[in-house]
Amino acid sequence: MEKEEQMAYAAGCMEGDGSFFIVKRQSPKCIRYVAGANIGKSSKELIAFFVSLFSGNISNRGEHCRWQVFSEVKTRPFLESIVPYLRMKKDRAVFLLEWFRSGMANKQESYEKMKDLNKKVCRDLCVDEHIFFEDDPKSWAYIAGLMDTDGSFMISKRMKGTKSPAYTAKISYGEIDSRPCAFIKNCFKYGKIVMKDNDNTKEGRFVWELVVKDQICAFIQKVLPYLLVKKRNAEIVLKFCENMKPMTEGHRFGIPKGELEFRESCFQELKPLQRR
């Protein structure tokens, strides 16, 4: 990836699993306010990417890693690099930058303001059907960051009362904030955005979904060069969609053995990766 594409990708990852914060630390002698950014519960590949570009601290817990930067010295350059590409969390990053530039004045007030910003969610879905950024590499790098954190490349298998199981490919991205899904739709005109229930929020979340084979292939071809964590997931789904033969004559007798073995092999190859 080029430098700008790397920053756009990092911004997409922060939109998905990242946070910007001011922490209040109180002791018997004093109160300290510490600002920074982190991305947590992520993969080693993603954390290695952030460390290589922005240094920072790493903590490990099982298969999950957390990346973190503290202090103005390390956090400010990071924010300045990704702010141009942020959408959902741009106001939080900009506020931190302005706080650093002010000399970190009004600490308690800024701490409360940051808490409010971190609760802010846009629920108004705004998709402009006449605006597309389909050929902009930075936009696709940003989408790759979204997909590597909160996105899914899936192959499902189910029995429908027929002789052979049904295998279906799907790509999705979900978020309680409407803006990432709207941006994907503005970059890639296909797919649909639906509301789904979510145990973590009363209002549910926005989910962009893509289920048509040719459209799945087109989306993966656009995003694949920028994926780091779910690249293999995307490659398997692409292979499945490109090579799966449609069933027409004789379908009532079940899927031919060779075709069934191909579909099952893709399903089994992707299955362990979907848990990541």
C-alpha positions in Angstrom: 0.0 0.0 0.0 1.0 3.6 -0.7 1.4 5.9 2.3 -2.0 7.6 1.9 -3.7 4.2 1.5 -2.0 3.0 4.7 -3.4 6.0 6.6 -6.9 5.4 5.1 -6.7 1.7 6.1 -5.7 2.6 9.7 -8.6 5.1 9.8 -11.0 2.3 8.8 -9.6 0.0 11.5 -10.0 2.7 14.1 -13.6 3.3 13.0 -14.3 -0.4 13.6 -12.4 -1.4 16.7 -10.5 1.7 17.8 -11.1 4.4 20.4 -9.8 7.9 21.3 -9.9 8.8 24.9 -8.9 11.0 27.9 -8.5 9.0 31.0 -8.7 10.4 34.5 -6.4 8.8 37.0 -6.9 9.7 40.6 -4.5 9.1 43.5 -4.4 10.4 47.1 -1.9 13.0 46.1 -3.1 14.2 42.6 -5.3 13.7 39.6 -3.7 13.0 36.2 -5.4 13.2 32.8 -3.9 10.9 30.1 -4.9 11.1 26.5 -4.4 8.5 23.8 -5.8 6.0 21.3 -6.1 2.3 21.1 -7.4 -0.6 19.1 -8.3 -3.7 21.0 -9.3 -7.4 20.7 -7.5 -7.5 17.4 -5.2 -9.8 15.4 -1.5 -9.9 15.5 -1.3 -8.9 11.9 -3.3 -5.8 12.5 -1.3 -4.9 15.6 2.0 -5.4 13.8 0.8 -3.0 11.1 0.0 -0.3 13.7 3.3 -0.7 15.5 5.3 -0.6 12.3 3.7 2.8 11.4 3.0 4.5 14.7 5.1 2.6 17.3 3.1 2.4 20.6 2.5 -0.3 23.2 1.2 -3.8 22.8 -0.6 -6.1 25.3 -1.5 -9.7 24.6 -4.4 -11.8 26.0 -4.6 -15.2 24.3 -5.1 -14.8 20.6 -6.2 -11.1 21.0 -3.8 -8.2 21.1 -4.3 -4.5 22.0 -2.3 -1.6 20.5 -2.2 1.7 22.4 -0.5 5.1 22.2 -0.3 7.5 25.2 0.9 11.1 25.6 0.9 14.0 23.2 4.3 13.0 21.8 3.1 9.7 20.3 -0.7 10.4 20.0 -0.6 13.7 18.1 1.4 12.5 15.0 -0.9 9.4 14.8 -4.1 11.6 14.9 -2.7 14.0 12.3 -2.0 11.1 10.0 -5.5 9.6 10.1 -7.8 12.5 10.7 -8.3 13.3 7.0 -9.7 9.8 6.4 -11.9 9.4 9.5 -15.7 9.7 9.2 -17.6 8.2 12.2 -15.0 9.1 14.8 -13.5 12.2 13.2 -14.9 14.6 15.8 -13.2 12.7 18.6 -9.8 12.7 17.0 -10.1 16.4 16.0 -11.1 17.3 19.6 -8.0 15.5 21.0 -5.8 17.3 18.5 -7.3 20.7 19.5 -6.8 19.8 23.2 -3.1 19.0 22.6 -2.7 22.3 20.7 -4.3 24.2 23.5 -1.7 22.9 25.9 -4.1 20.4 27.4 -6.1 23.1 29.2 -9.4 22.7 31.0 -8.6 19.1 31.8 -11.8 18.1 33.7 -14.0 19.8 31.2 -12.2 18.2 28.3 -12.4 14.8 30.0 -16.2 15.1 30.3 -16.5 16.4 26.7 -14.5 13.4 25.4 -16.8 11.0 27.3 -19.8 12.6 25.6 -18.2 12.4 22.1 -17.5 8.7 22.6 -21.2 8.1 23.2 -22.3 10.0 20.1 -23.9 7.9 17.4 -25.4 9.0 14.1 -28.6 7.1 13.4 -29.6 9.0 10.2 -28.9 6.8 7.2 -27.9 9.0 4.3 -26.9 7.3 1.1 -26.5 9.4 -2.0 -27.3 7.2 -5.0 -25.5 9.7 -7.3 -22.2 9.8 -5.5 -19.7 6.9 -6.0 -16.0 6.7 -5.1 -15.6 3.3 -6.8 -12.2 3.9 -8.3 -10.5 5.8 -5.4 -7.8 3.5 -3.8 -7.9 5.4 -0.5 -11.6 4.7 -0.2 -11.1 1.0 -0.7 -8.2 1.0 1.7 -10.5 2.6 4.3 -13.2 0.0 3.5 -10.6 -2.8 4.0 -9.9 -1.4 7.5 -13.6 -1.6 8.2 -13.9 -5.2 6.9 -10.7 -6.3 8.7 -12.3 -5.3 12.0 -16.1 -5.5 11.9 -16.7 -7.1 8.5 -17.4 -10.7 7.5 -16.8 -12.9 4.5 -19.0 -15.9 4.9 -20.1 -19.2 3.4 -23.1 -20.7 5.1 -24.4 -24.3 4.8 -27.9 -25.4 5.6 -30.3 -28.2 4.7 -33.6 -27.1 3.1 -35.4 -30.4 2.8 -33.6 -31.1 -0.4 -31.2 -34.0 -1.2 -28.1 -31.8 -0.9 -27.2 -29.0 1.5 -27.4 -25.4 0.3 -24.2 -23.3 0.4 -24.5 -19.5 0.3 -21.8 -16.8 0.2 -22.4 -13.4 1.9 -20.4 -10.3 2.8 -21.5 -8.0 5.6 -20.5 -5.1 7.7 -22.4 -4.0 10.9 -22.2 -0.9 13.1 -24.6 0.9 15.4 -23.6 4.1 13.6 -25.0 4.5 10.1 -22.1 6.3 8.5 -19.7 3.4 7.7 -22.5 1.4 6.0 -23.6 4.5 4.1 -20.0 5.0 2.9 -19.6 1.5 1.6 -22.9 1.9 -0.3 -21.7 5.1 -1.8 -18.5 3.4 -2.9 -20.2 0.2 -4.1 -23.7 0.7 -5.4 -24.7 -2.9 -4.8 -26.0 -4.6 -1.7 -28.5 -3.4 0.8 -28.5 -1.8 4.3 -30.9 -3.3 6.9 -31.5 -2.9 10.6 -30.8 -5.8 12.8 -31.3 -6.5 16.5 -28.2 -6.2 18.7 -27.9 -7.4 22.3 -25.6 -4.4 23.1 -28.0 -1.7 22.0 -31.7 -1.1 22.2 -31.9 0.5 18.8 -30.2 -2.2 16.9 -27.4 -1.8 14.3 -27.1 -1.0 10.6 -25.8 -3.9 8.5 -24.7 -3.7 4.9 -25.1 -7.0 3.1 -24.1 -8.4 -0.3 -25.4 -11.8 -1.5 -25.3 -11.8 -5.3 -22.3 -13.9 -6.6 -21.1 -11.5 -9.3 -21.4 -8.5 -7.0 -19.5 -10.4 -4.2 -16.7 -11.1 -6.7 -16.6 -7.4 -7.8 -16.4 -6.2 -4.2 -13.7 -8.6 -3.2 -11.6 -7.7 -6.2 -11.8 -4.1 -5.2 -11.0 -4.6 -1.5 -8.6 -7.5 -1.6 -5.3 -5.6 -2.3 -5.8 -3.7 1.0 -6.9 -6.5 3.4 -4.5 -7.7 6.0 -6.4 -9.8 8.5 -9.2 -11.3 6.4 -7.4 -11.5 3.1 -7.6 -15.3 3.2 -11.3 -15.3 4.1 -12.0 -13.0 1.1 -9.9 -15.2 -1.2 -11.9 -18.4 -0.3 -15.2 -16.6 -0.8 -14.0 -15.3 -4.1 -12.9 -18.8 -5.2 -16.3 -20.2 -4.1 -18.2 -17.6 -6.1 -16.1 -17.7 -9.2 -16.1 -21.5 -9.5 -19.4 -22.6 -8.1 -21.5 -24.1 -10.9 -25.2 -23.3 -10.9 -27.6 -26.2 -10.7 -30.3 -26.5 -13.3 -31.2 -29.8 -14.9 -31.3 -32.7 -12.5 -31.1 -30.5 -9.4 -33.9 -32.6 -7.7 -31.4 -35.5 -7.6 -28.9 -33.5 -5.6 -25.7 -31.6 -6.4 -23.2 -33.7 -8.4 -20.5 -35.3 -6.3 -17.6 -33.2 -7.6 -19.5 -29.9 -7.2 -20.6 -30.9 -3.7 -17.1 -31.7 -2.7 -15.9 -28.3 -4.0 -18.5 -26.4 -2.1 -17.9 -28.4 1.1 -14.1 -27.9 0.8 -14.6 -24.1 0.6 -17.0 -24.2 3.6 -14.6 -26.2 5.7 -11.6 -24.1 4.7 -13.3 -20.9 5.7 -15.0 -22.2 8.9 -12.0 -21.8 11.3 -11.1 -18.4 9.8 -14.6 -17.0 10.5 -14.1 -17.4 14.2 -11.3 -14.7 14.2 
